[in-house]
Amino acid sequence: MIFKGELSSFQPPSLLQFLDYLGKEGVLTVVNQGEVLSISLADGMVADAQSNRADMKVLRTLLVRRFIDKDQLKLINNAVKETGMPLRHILAHFELISILSHNDIFLDGIREATWQFFLCDTGQFNFNGMSISEITFLRSLDQQNLAPVEREMIRRQLNCQNLSMEISAQVDEWRETVRSLRSLDRVITVTSLGVAAKLVDPLERVVRALADGDKTITRIVELSPFCSYPTLNAIERFIDRGWVVFKEDKLQETQRALPTGPPPLFFAFKRSFKKIYTAPESNEKMAELLAFCKDNFDQTLALVVERGVVTRIKGFYKDAQRQLQRVDVAGVHFDLKEDPVFSWVYQSGRSFIGQAFISDLATGITHLPLEGECAVILLEKNDKLSVLVYVVSRRKMGGLGPLHYLELLSWLVNPIKGDPSAAAWSPPRIIEKPDELEPGPAGSEPSPQDRVELIVKAVEDIPPVPHVAGQMINLLSDPNASAEDLARTLSYDQSLVARLIKVSNSSLYGSNREIKTLRAAVIRLGNQIIKSLVWVSSIRGLFPAGASPNGILGQSLWRHAKECGLASRRVAQAVRYDDPEEAFVNGLVHDMGKLLISIYMPEEFRAALKKQNTAKIRGYEAEREVLGFDHMMVGELVMKKWNMPESLTACVGHHHHPEKSNNFNLISSIICCGDYLSHTQGSRSDLTPIDDVISIESAIEILNLDDNKMNMLAMTVADDFQHIDALD
């Protein structure tokens, strides 16, 4: 099979995923601006990826880490130039190093080449279906004596879908950083603060050494032995901290060379975000939001409302020449009760986003389109005066379009008051006694299995919340789901996008760099964080609150859920699990069975807790003695009832025994370790001896975690727990 064409007709990530979908083994060759890149595909994975730039990164890393010397580097470079053979073939030929013992270096080389490919906007590609070489990185894994878990983790990283998601996110952030820096051809120089800084990170040491010679950012990225993406992140940190500055003469030249033109929607959103966030008065915030609307929608109506009646309308619309026109109509008298959509938004305070519709409100003012999308949002409401905004786009926008960015901005103008989740759904019905669930035959005592089934049946009032979460997670996990599907699901509840702002601006959801600016906070918006926030927002209302015994216990369980989620996320990162946010979600929900028992059998649950403390046994053992079953059994059955993903169901049902979770022992072991770290480092670490709570020997063995790694994780999660309230 031969498939070729112009990259301008394909987005590189889409092209890679399309070839993966075909299920063909072969080599994708890309020619862009005279440079050749090659990506080998096999078994649904990127078997190898190479380019001159990526090969040079690999060689510089080998040199810096002293696996080769300068003479050997010269020999290898000459061989590459003379033969044109891939670097891995040259290294295998000369037998200078053992390729099999440097997986991390060659994995980074694959990431660099794939990242370079994803940055391409133009060029030619050619895919040739063929058997790939035995010297590819993927084939070399078969020759290595790796532990099954380690081999599986590497293969997960090479999975086409996983790698595409990882590199796509890096490319988006790279482009945003480049735009904020205005040009990578600017020269930077180290300041006295940078010279005095005590650096431990090898990457930061390299960046300081390279910047000391007054080089352009492009040149520093090129010379760094580390991948381009983390190198640019390090340079940005240096700029933020004042460790490097731009050379003034080069800065002026760069400014003159900057391209002009309107910024993309995302940058317009962030500009408005910053202005609204920093505006001291509400009228200034609304003015900036309306400016965003005028720039990004075909029609915008600002409605002034007095006691439920529209009295004035300010309109903005684009004519046939796309020029902005204005209309200002006073003396309007339109009762919002006459329009169900406007009335609902005004009364509930929630946003409407959906299909454009005709309303008598606009009669004589403007012609509303019959097709397209619209939003009605409440910006301000008080006893005297309220403001609604109605916007419409004549065409449907895929992905996170202006409607969804508008909803984010509106939350800054008119924040949700109280608990958003409580306003969205009614709390579950709380049954005080088990026999209220369902009466059995006269004189009979329900068996433990019957009692479990009765609890599972009693959650009929709860599914609407997890159903939304399940739908979102399934969309995020489905490579065939469109961005439009995801955006539509997210827009069902404003509290989800509102929480996105709050949490993405906290240290808990940063990358491996410290987040200090709005720019860095906003850029964390992404599918994986949305997945976590959907769960946080959805299940928070299930945990009882208040000063009652049930409320105190409920908040203790909620605190533990958050701690386990954060700790599991850190463990996943430490073992290089491909989706740390999946670990967060599974950790957050792992004790769902315990929560349900505490709600529907409060007296028995407290008896089990007492049994655990007095008998010095593990919690699930005490539950079995008192109840005849444990929280893992209940949780697993409920997850199945809610049609949750298999990995989540396995973690809920086997987080104390990950070795029994069959195909999901890796993620279950991660949750087991997260649970352990919560109990040892979290809010309840001084209440119950850890030996009475959990045993993690099998999990540590599966994850190959030694004492040093566990100690490092303990220190990291202890710091995370200091900021845990950001999730509320």
Residue, then its C-alpha position, 0 to 999 in steps of 0.5 A: m500500500i502506498f498513500k501520499g499527499e500534501l500535509s496542507s490537506f491533513q493535520p499531522p495528528s489526524l494523519l497519524q491516527f488515520l494510518d493507525y486506524l487502517g491498521k497497516e504496518g509501514v513507514l511514513t516519510v515526511v519532507n518539510q523544508g528540505e528535512v526528512l522525517s520518518i515514522s514507523l508504525a506497527d501493531g497500533m504503535v509508533a515503532d520508531a520515529q527519526s529526524n536529523r534534529a531528533d538524532m542530534k538530540v539523542l547524540r547530545t544526550l549520549l555525549v552529556r551523559r558520557f555514554i560516548d566521547k567527542d571522538q565517537l560523536k565525530l565518527i558517528n556524525n561522519a557516518v550519518k552524513e556519508t551513508g544517510m542511514p538512520l542513527r540507530h542503524i549506525l550505532a548498531h553497526f559500530e557497536l559503540i553503545s548498547i541500544l538496549s540499555h538506553n530506552d529513556i534516551f531513544l524514547d525521547g528521540i521518538r517524542e522529539a521527531t513526532w513533535q517535529f512532525f506535528l509542528c509541520d503545516t506544509g510538506q509532502f508525505n508518503f506512507n509505504g506499507m511494508s514490514i518494519s526493520e528489526i532495528t526499530f525501537l519497538r522491535s528492540l524491546d523484544q530483545q530486552n529482559l524487561a519486567p512485564v510491567e515495564r514493557e507494558m508501560i513503554r508500549r503504552q507510551l508508544n501507542c499511537q493514540n496516547l502519543s498523539m494526545e501527548i504530543s498534540a498538547q505539547v505542540d499547542e502549548w509550544r505555539e502559545t509560548v512562542r506567541s507570548l515570547r513573540s519570536l524565538d529569534r530573540v537573544i537572551t542573556v543571563t542576569s546576576l540573579g540567574v548566575a546566583a541561582k542554585l540549580v539542581d535540575p539538569l535541564e535548568r543547568v544546561v539552559r543557564a550554561l547555553a544562555d550565558g553565551d548570548k544566544t537566540i532562543t532557537r539556538i539554545v533549544e537546538l543545542s540542548p540535549f533535552c527535548s525541545y518542548p521541555t527546554l522552551n518551558a525551562i527558558e520561559r521559567f527563566i524569563d518569569r524568574g528574571w534569570v535571563v533577559f532579552k538583549e535590547d538591540k535584538l528586541q527592537e529588531t524582532q518587534r519590527a519583524l513581528p507579523t500583524g493580523p488578528p489573533p486566533l480565538f483562543f488568544a482573544f479569549k485569554r486577552s479578555f480573560k485577563k482584562i476581566y479578571t483584573a478589572p476592579e468594577s463589574n461594569e468594566k468586566m461586562a464591557e470587556l465581555l461584550a467586546f469579546c461578543k462583538d468580535n466573535f459573534d454575528q449578533t449580540l444583544a445586551l438586555v437591561v431587565e427591571r423586575g423581570v421586564v426588559t426595558r432596553i436593548k443594545g444590539f451589535y450585528k455584522d452586516a453583509q460586509r462583516q462590518l459591525q453595526r449598532v442599535d440601541v432601543a429604549g422604551v422596550h417593555f417585554d416580560l421575560k415570562e413570555d419567552p421560556v428560554f430567557s425566563w429560565v435563564y433569568q430565574s435559574g441563573r444558569s446559562f443556555i447554550g444550544q440551537a438558535f431560536i426565534s424570539d418575539l423579544a427581537t421583533g422590530i430590532t433585528h432578524l434572528p437566524l433560523e440556523g446556527e448556535c446561540a447562548v443566553i447568559l445572565l451577567e448581573k442580577n439584583d433587586k433593581l437592575s439585571v443584565l442578560v446577554y444573547v449571542v448568536s453565530r450563524r454557523k455551528m462551531g466544532g470543538l470549544g468555540p466562542l460560545h464555550y469561551l463566553e461561558l467561561l468569561s461570564w463566570l468571571v463576571n457573575p460567579i456562581k454562588g453557593d454549591p453549584s452541584a446542589a443547584a444542578w441535581s437533587p441530593p440522593r435519598i438517604i435511608e436511615k435503616p436498612d429495612e426501609l430499603e425493601p421488606g423481605p419475607a415475614g420473619s426472614e433476615p436478608s442474607p449479606q448478598d441480598r443486603v448488597e443488592l438492596i443497597v445497589k438497588a437503592v441508588e436509583d436516585i444517584p445515577p443522573v450525576p454519575h451518568v453525566a460523568g460516565q458520558m464525559i469519560n467515555l467521550l474522552s476515552d473514545p478516539n472516534a468522539s468528536a470535539e463537538d460531542l465533548a463540548r456539547t456534554l460539557s456545556y450542560d452545566q456551567s459549574l463544570v467549566a467554572r471549576l475548570i478555571k479555579v482548579s487549572n489556576s492552582s498548583l495542583y494542576g500545573s505541569n512540571r513548572e510552577i504556574k504564576t501567570l494567568r497565561a500559564a493557568v489558562i493554557r492548562l485547559g484540556n480534556q484530561i483536566i476536564k475529565s477530573l473536574v467532571w468527577v469532582s463536580s459530580i460526586r461532591g454532592l453525594f458526600p453528606a455534610g453538616a455537623s451531624p455524625n453522618g455529615i462529619l463522616g461524609q466530609s472525612l470520606w470526601r477529604h480522603a477521596k481527594e487525597c487518594g485522587l491526588a496521590s494516585r495521580r502522583v504515583a501514575q506520574a512516577v511510574r510513567y503511566d500514560d494517563p495520570e488523570e485516569a488515576f486521579v479519577n479512579g482514586l477519587v471514586h475508589d471508596m464509593g462503596k464505603l460512601l454508600i454503606s455509610i449513607y444507607m447503613p449508617e449504624e452498621f457502618r459505624a459498628a464496622l469502624k468501631k470493630q476495626n479500631t478495637a480488634k486492630i483489623r483492616g477496614y474491609e475485614a471489619e466490614r465483612e465481620v459486621l455486614g457480611f460484605d465489604h465496600m469493594m463488593v458494593g462499589e464494584l456492583v454500583m460501577k457496573k450498574w452505572n456502566m462505568p469504564e472497566s478500569l474504574t470498576a476494577c480499581v473500585g473492586h480491587h484497590h486493596h488486592p490489585e493482583k486480583s484485578n486481571n487486566f487492570n493490575l497496573i492501574s489498580s496498583i497505582i490506586c492502592c499506593g495512592d490509598y496508602l499515601s493518603h493514609t500515611q500522609g493525609s488528614r487521617s495519618d495520625l488516627t489509625p496505624i497503617d498496618d491496620v488499614i492497608s497492605i501494599e506489598s503486591a502493588i509495590e512489586i507490580l509497580n517496581l517502586d523501591d523505598n527511595k521512590m516511595n519516600m519521594l512520593a510521600m514528600t510530594v503528596a504531603d505538599d499536594f495535600q496542603h493545597i487540596d481545598a482548591l478542589d472544592 
